[in-house]
């Protein structure tokens, strides 16, 4: 299944146009749990903020769980550049393994206020999901340029 069809199948998340996640508010009432060098992408109850993030080759992107739910960052096998390294919280080698691990033992979970990071070495678009909340529209994209 191609990326656009998959994203249409699981629903579309609300578009949030933020340059970073410096204004992501958390479920804990803290004004800026995701600020400065703390993280690049925040995770609210059912969305990545921002939903689309622009990075440069060699940049490390940091996601932070700013909600009261457990989340994952799970790349879509068919949603990353062909030569790119697969990424998922928990360090899994492919999407099937990451998804199975979540459903079997909550593998790859990012607990409240924890972070996950990945360094992007290949330019292109990288689509990813939060496995436990994908059907609620928790889908994101990192666009990596030279």
LINWOCOR-V39374 format. One record per residue. N is the residue number from 1. RES is the residue in one letter. PHI is phi in whole degrees, 0 to 359 (none if undefined). OMEGA is omega as a letter, one per 40 degrees, with the letter a starting at -180 (999 if undefined). D_LAST is the distance of its C-alpha to the last C-alpha in Angstrom with 2 decimals. Layout:
N/RES/PHI/OMEGA/D_LAST  N/RES/PHI/OMEGA/D_LAST
This chain:
1/X/none/a/27.86  2/X/281/a/24.66  3/X/301/a/22.42  4/X/295/i/23.78  5/X/295/i/27.31  6/X/296/a/26.91  7/X/296/i/25.63  8/X/294/a/28.50  9/X/296/a/30.90  10/X/273/i/30.26  11/X/102/a/30.19  12/X/242/i/27.85  13/X/280/i/27.21  14/X/296/a/27.88  15/X/280/i/24.97  16/X/236/a/24.30  17/X/255/i/22.23  18/X/238/i/21.48  19/X/290/i/18.60  20/X/206/a/19.21  21/X/250/a/22.29  22/X/295/i/24.23  23/X/249/i/26.97  24/X/291/i/27.36  25/X/263/a/31.05  26/X/255/i/32.50  27/X/288/a/35.66  28/X/265/i/37.07  29/X/85/i/37.43  30/X/287/a/35.10  31/X/292/a/33.29  32/X/220/i/29.94  33/X/290/a/29.51  34/X/240/a/25.74  35/X/219/i/25.02  36/X/56/a/23.02  37/X/274/a/21.46  38/X/300/i/23.66  39/X/193/i/21.21  40/X/252/a/18.44  41/X/230/i/20.17  42/X/266/i/23.96  43/X/238/i/26.28  44/X/271/a/29.33  45/X/304/a/32.20  46/X/220/i/30.54  47/X/203/i/27.00  48/X/270/a/23.61  49/X/233/e/23.01  50/X/282/i/20.67  51/X/290/i/20.63  52/X/237/a/17.03  53/X/233/i/14.50  54/X/258/a/10.97  55/X/226/i/8.87  56/X/249/i/5.75  57/X/305/a/5.39  58/X/90/a/8.86  59/X/280/i/10.30  60/X/265/i/13.81  61/X/260/a/15.06  62/X/243/i/18.83  63/X/259/i/21.24  64/X/226/i/24.80  65/X/282/a/27.94  66/X/256/a/29.56  67/X/242/i/32.27  68/X/259/i/35.50  69/X/244/i/34.41  70/X/277/a/32.82  71/X/226/i/29.40  72/X/226/i/26.91  73/X/243/a/23.21  74/X/229/i/23.30  75/X/294/i/20.44  76/X/271/a/21.68  77/X/309/a/21.81  78/X/268/a/21.23  79/X/242/i/18.60  80/X/231/i/15.70  81/X/303/a/13.68  82/X/305/a/16.17  83/X/269/a/14.73  84/X/277/i/13.87  85/X/285/i/16.37  86/X/291/i/18.82  87/X/222/i/19.37  88/X/195/i/22.49  89/X/300/a/24.58  90/X/99/i/27.26  91/X/75/a/25.04  92/X/287/a/26.09  93/X/276/a/24.87  94/X/202/a/24.87  95/X/297/a/25.68  96/X/301/a/29.36  97/X/295/i/29.99  98/X/296/a/28.37  99/X/295/i/30.37  100/X/300/a/33.53  101/X/298/i/33.23  102/X/299/a/33.04  103/X/288/i/36.08  104/X/273/a/38.07  105/X/209/a/37.67  106/X/56/i/35.02  107/X/295/i/32.62  108/X/82/a/29.20  109/X/295/i/30.64  110/X/249/a/29.17  111/X/289/i/32.25  112/X/306/i/32.86  113/X/70/i/30.79  114/X/277/i/28.96  115/X/237/i/25.21  116/X/222/i/22.81  117/X/223/i/19.37  118/X/213/i/16.60  119/X/261/a/13.53  120/X/263/a/10.61  121/X/252/a/9.37  122/X/237/i/8.35  123/X/293/i/6.15  124/X/138/i/9.04  125/X/262/a/12.07  126/X/236/i/14.29  127/X/265/a/17.86  128/X/214/a/20.32  129/X/224/i/23.88  130/X/258/a/26.56  131/X/305/a/29.10  132/X/290/a/32.23  133/X/236/a/31.24  134/X/299/a/29.33  135/X/285/i/32.38  136/X/270/i/32.43  137/X/96/a/29.00  138/X/276/a/26.87  139/X/229/i/23.62  140/X/220/i/20.06  141/X/221/i/16.51  142/X/248/i/13.22  143/X/254/a/10.28  144/X/253/i/6.99  145/X/240/i/3.80  146/X/296/999/0.00
